[in-house]
């Protein structure tokens, strides 16, 4: 058994490998890989809440698949994130690796435009 309690090499792993080979990945996994959420279960809850949009279409299932080029819009904290999927990824890596999975399309916030105090 793996550390998380699941069995490695199960049916889910085969489905994930097939999806990756076809250039797509489950939305909940991608959000977790890209480090938008701390756990995959939180990512699945966000997906199930219906607040995420993919190309303007509301998503209500965590198993919705994303592909490079898809544009996702979702609330996170006090901001609305507009993200373009650049790559799918194969793991939850360090932050610099995760940032390579997406392009942030949201306009800069007013706070980021203010000059910083010396």
C-alpha positions, 0 to 999 in steps of 0.5 A: 500500500502507498502512504496515502492508503491507496493501492499503487497500480490500480485502475485509476492509475491506468486511466490517468496514464491514458488521459495523459497520453491523450493530452488531458488531465482531471481538473482536480489533479491539475489544480493540485499539481499547479499548487492552487490548492493544498490538497486534492480533496479541496480541489475536488470540492472546488470543482464540485461547487460549480464556481470554476469555468472552463472556456466560459462553461461552468464545471461541476465535476472534478473529473472534467478534463483539461488540456493545454490551451484551456482557460479556467476562471475561478475564485481563490481567496479575494481574487478571481483567477483567470488561468491558461493551461500551458502544460499538464504536469505529471506530479505536484512539484516545487513552486517554480515547476508548478508555475510553468503549468499555467499562464496568469491572464488576470489583469494586475490588481490595484495593489500590485500597481502601487509603487513600493515604499523604500 
